[in-house]
């Protein structure tokens, strides 16, 4: 592969620095930027997290909310010259799971939208498989679905970065 990868998956644990790394990757690509946010502010703590993420981005970013309709948002914004940053896939997956949607079909739609896009796209996702086995069926279903989605997207993306303690490591140029 020559040049910059068009699609990059950034994986890491909670508070690992993955969002900061993904933002830096996107900002290095283009002055025209779209941030696709999948989080919903269901409580005060999440509202504060979202506000901090917004404060970390300057006015060159346009924010698009896509708690459920992520493939549609990528189709709408991934055809232009703007770089697209999706943060994060595990929150999107949680939203789908709680809405009792078909996770496999949603994942396939995400992969199709990504393949059809021409813009650079940086995805952020949690690597949840490093921890203990969850003690309940819903949490295990989420962990398994996140692992499968990360594998499917990593296989399609041009590069995958793992961020640990704020240190990014390119683990796969495809």
C-alpha positions in Angstrom: 0.0 0.0 0.0 1.4 3.4 -0.9 0.5 6.8 0.6 -1.8 7.5 3.5 -4.4 4.8 4.3 -7.9 5.9 3.4 -9.6 4.0 6.2 -8.1 3.5 9.7 -9.5 1.7 12.7 -8.2 3.0 16.0 -8.6 0.5 18.9 -7.8 0.9 22.6 -9.1 0.5 26.0 -11.0 3.1 28.0 -9.1 6.3 28.5 -6.2 5.0 26.4 -5.9 8.1 24.2 -7.5 6.5 21.1 -9.8 9.5 20.5 -7.0 12.0 20.7 -4.9 9.8 18.3 -7.8 9.5 15.9 -8.4 13.2 15.9 -4.7 13.9 15.2 -4.8 11.5 12.3 -7.9 13.2 10.9 -6.6 16.7 11.4 -3.4 15.7 9.5 -5.5 14.6 6.5 -7.7 17.6 5.7 -8.8 21.0 6.9 -12.4 20.0 6.1 -13.6 17.6 8.8 -16.7 15.8 9.8 -17.1 14.3 13.3 -19.8 11.6 13.4 -20.8 11.2 17.1 -22.5 8.1 18.2 -22.9 9.0 21.9 -26.1 10.0 23.5 -26.2 12.2 26.6 -28.4 10.0 28.8 -27.0 11.4 32.1 -25.0 14.2 33.4 -21.7 12.4 33.3 -22.1 11.4 29.7 -23.2 15.0 28.9 -19.9 16.2 30.4 -17.9 13.7 28.4 -19.5 14.8 25.2 -18.9 18.5 26.1 -15.2 17.8 26.7 -14.9 16.0 23.3 -16.6 19.0 21.6 -14.2 21.4 23.4 -11.2 19.3 22.1 -12.2 20.1 18.5 -11.9 23.5 16.9 -14.3 25.3 14.6 -13.0 23.4 11.5 -15.0 20.4 12.6 -18.7 19.8 11.7 -20.5 17.5 14.0 -23.1 15.0 12.9 -25.1 13.0 15.4 -25.6 9.3 14.4 -26.5 7.3 17.5 -28.2 4.6 15.3 -28.0 5.7 11.7 -24.2 5.5 11.3 -24.1 3.8 7.9 -26.4 6.5 6.5 -24.2 9.2 8.0 -21.2 7.7 6.4 -23.0 7.5 3.0 -24.1 11.2 3.4 -20.7 12.5 4.4 -18.2 10.0 3.0 -18.4 11.0 -0.6 -16.8 14.4 -0.4 -13.3 15.7 0.3 -13.8 15.9 4.0 -12.1 13.5 6.3 -14.6 11.7 8.5 -14.0 10.7 12.1 -16.4 8.2 13.7 -16.3 8.1 17.5 -17.1 5.5 18.6 -18.2 2.2 17.3 -18.8 0.6 20.7 -21.2 3.3 21.7 -23.0 2.8 18.4 -23.1 -0.9 19.0 -24.5 -0.3 22.5 -27.2 1.9 21.0 -28.1 -0.9 18.5 -28.1 -3.6 21.2 -30.4 -1.6 23.5 -32.7 -0.8 20.6 -32.8 -4.6 19.9 -31.6 -4.2 16.3 -30.0 -6.8 14.2 -26.3 -6.3 14.9 -25.0 -8.4 12.1 -27.1 -6.6 9.5 -26.0 -3.2 11.0 -22.4 -4.3 10.8 -22.8 -5.3 7.2 -24.4 -2.0 6.4 -21.5 -0.2 8.1 -19.0 -2.2 6.0 -20.9 -1.5 2.8 -21.1 2.3 3.5 -17.3 2.3 4.3 -16.5 0.5 1.1 -18.6 2.9 -0.9 -17.1 6.0 0.6 -14.3 7.9 -1.1 -13.4 10.2 1.8 -10.7 9.3 4.3 -12.4 7.7 7.4 -11.0 7.2 10.9 -13.0 4.9 13.2 -12.6 4.7 17.0 -13.6 1.6 18.8 -12.9 0.1 22.2 -10.9 -3.1 22.5 -13.1 -4.8 25.1 -11.7 -8.3 24.7 -8.7 -7.7 27.0 -10.7 -7.7 30.2 -12.4 -10.4 32.2 -15.4 -12.4 30.9 -18.5 -10.5 31.8 -20.8 -12.0 34.4 -24.1 -11.5 32.6 -25.5 -12.5 29.2 -26.1 -9.0 27.9 -22.5 -7.9 28.6 -21.1 -11.1 27.1 -23.3 -10.5 24.0 -22.0 -6.9 23.7 -18.3 -8.0 24.2 -18.7 -10.7 21.5 -20.4 -8.4 19.1 -17.8 -5.7 19.6 -15.0 -8.2 19.0 -16.7 -9.4 15.8 -17.3 -5.9 14.5 -13.7 -4.8 15.2 -12.4 -7.9 13.4 -14.7 -7.3 10.4 -13.7 -3.6 10.1 -10.0 -4.2 10.7 -10.1 -6.7 7.8 -11.6 -4.0 5.6 -9.6 -1.0 6.7 -6.3 0.0 5.2 -4.7 0.3 8.6 -5.4 -0.5 12.2 -3.8 1.3 15.1 -3.8 0.1 18.8 -3.4 2.8 21.4 -2.1 1.9 24.9 -1.4 4.5 27.6 -1.5 7.2 24.9 1.0 5.5 22.7 -0.2 4.5 19.2 1.1 1.5 17.5 0.3 0.6 13.8 -0.6 -3.0 14.0 -1.8 -3.7 10.5 -1.4 -2.0 7.2 -3.5 -4.4 5.2 
